[in-house]
Amino acid sequence: MPETIAGIAVPDSRIAEEATELIREATDDLIYHHSRRVFIWGAIQGGRRGLTFDAELLYVGAMFHDLGLTEPYRDNGTRFEIDGADEARKFLLSHGIDEDKARLVWEGIALHTTPEIPALMAPEVALVTAGVELDVLGIGYHDVSDETRAAVTAAHPRPDFKRRILQAFNDGITRRPATTFGNVKADVLERFTDGYVRPNFVQVIEDSAWPE
């Protein structure tokens, strides 16, 4: 029988179980518990919004969404979101999931730090962002009851989460600062990485090779 947390059934298919094992081994407690909470919050918000979604795809998207912050990816010059999205897509295709479904998971992970746009896309995309927004930013915090929040955090604790997740963000991207141009993670480097200078979009245009 599937595990149920705060009324949400956690997928227990072979794909979901192998995704859990992969992320459990590849990440620390911080990212693992955060990723599980992202699924639960996303599923809760999906129910509140009356959305129909594939829970297995949402689960894989949630579990892989921060994989790109881990050490193997930190020097590759790619946005960490794309690292996680690429790995999730490969994982799903290797398990026989069709390209269209794998693409939904890819989009959900790749866009989870891009405000507003995911909400206009498929539920499996929108709800990864919704889960991240609730867990990290507190957006939608009051949409769920005190009892629900307590049940979720009892299953997946978040000790000192604000400080620790910011540290994880900085650790994951500080060696590839160019990947934060135009997205919210530039704020992290500006606060925590010595010597980082935020690129300016206007300056990029003005300093381009075009002569006029």
N, C-alpha and C positions, 0 to 999 in steps of 0.2 A: 504494500500500500504506500502511495506517495507520502512523503513528509509534508505536513501542513503547518504553516507559520502564519499567524494572524489571519487565518481563513484562506490563505493562498496555498494551493497545492504546488509543491516544487516538483518539476518534471523528473521522472525516474526512468526514462527510456535509456537505452544503451548509449545513445549520443549524449544525453544530458549527463549520465554518470561518467563517461569518459572525458567530457568537458570539465566536469568538476575535478576529476583526478589530475588532469593536465594543469589546470590553474592552481590547484592546491600545491602541486609540486614546483611550479614555476614561480610562484609569488609567495609573499609572506602573509602573516595573519591579517595585517592591515588591508591589503588589496583583496585578499580572499573574502573576508567578511564584508567589506565594502561592496564587492561585486555581487555577492548574494543579496545584500540589502537592496541594491539597485534593481535586481529582478523583482523583488517583493514589492518595493515602492512602485515600480513601473506597472506591475500587474494590478495593484490597488488603484492606481490612477486610471488604468485602462477600464476597470470596472466602473469607476466614478464617471468616466466620460462616455460610457455605453459603447466601448469599442470591442470589436471582435478581433482577436489576435491569436497567432500560433504561439502557445506558451513555450514550446521547445525552442523555437527560433529566438524569442525574446530572452530566454534563459542563456542561450549561447552568446547572444549579443552582450548581455550584461556581464557574463563571466569573462569574456575576452576583452572588454572595452578598455581596460588599463594594462593589458599585457605588455604593450609597447613601452611602458615606463621601466621595465625590468632591464637588468644589466646587458643582456645580449644585444639590445637594440640601441643602446645609448650613444653610439658613435657613428651611426649610419647616415645621418643627414636627412632622414625622413621624419615627417611628423609622427609622433608616437601613436596618434589615432589611426593612421594608415597602417602602421606596423601591426596593431591589434586586429584591424579590419582584414588585412591580408591573411593573417594567420587563421582567423576564424573562417574565412572563405575557404582556404585550403583544407581546413579540418572538416568542414561540412561536405565539400565535394568529395573528399576521400571516404566519406561515409555514405555516399550515394544520394545526397541531397541535390536537387536540381539547381541549375545555375540561377534561375530567377529567385528562388528562396535564399540561396547563398548571397545573392546580391543585396537582398533586403537587410541581412545581418551586416554585410559590409557597410552599407550606407548608415545603418544605425550607429555603428562604432565610429566610422570616419567623421560623422557629423555631430558627435555628442558634445563637442565644445563650441558648436556654432549656434548661437541663440536664434530662436524663432523659426528657422527654416524646417528643422525636423518635425515640428508640430503640425506642419502642413503636408506631411508625407504619410506613408503607410503606417499603421499602428505599430508594427514591429520596429520601425525606425523611431517614431515619435516617443515610444514608451521607454526606450533606453535613455533618451535625454531626460524624460520626465523623472525617471528613477534617479539619475545622476543629480538633477537639479534639486530634488528633495533631500537627498543624502548629503550633498556637499554644500549647496547654497541655501537650503532651507525653504526653497520655493515649493509651496504646497504643504508646508509643515502643519498648518492648521486645517488642512483638508482631511487629516486622519485624527482619530481620537487618541487621547493619552494612553488608553489601554492598548490600542494597536501599536503605537510607537514603542511602548514598553515590551510588548510581546516580540516585536521584531528585534529590538536591541538586546533582549534576553537571549535570543537564539544566536544573534550575531553582534557581539558587543562592539562598542566604538570608544574605547578609552583614549582620552586625549586626542580625539580624531582630528579636530581642526588643525592643530599644530602638525600632527604626523602626516596628514595627507598633503599639506602644503610642502613639507619636507620631501615627500615622495615625488610630488610634481617637479620640484626643483632638481632633485637628484636625477630624475628621468630625462630632463631636457637641457640641463645646464651645459652639457658638452655639445649641444647642437642648437645654439641660440637662434640661428636663422629660421628654424622651423616654427618659431612663435610669431613671426611677422603676420600681422593681421588677425591674430586670434587671442583669446583671453589669457593664454599662458604667458604672454609677454609680461603681464602684471606680476606673475610669480618671479620671473627672473629679475625684474626691476627691483623687487623687494629683497630677494635673497641671494642673488649672484653678484658678487663684487665686480665692478667694471663693465657690467652689461649696460649698453646704451640702446634704448628702444628705437628701432628704425621709424622714420616718419614718412608716411605715404606721400605727402605733399613734396617733401624733399626728394624722394625717389623720382617723382615725375619731373621736378625742376632740374635734377641732375642727370636725367637720361641722356642718351647719345643724340637725341634729335636736336637739330640746330636751332629750330625756331623757339 
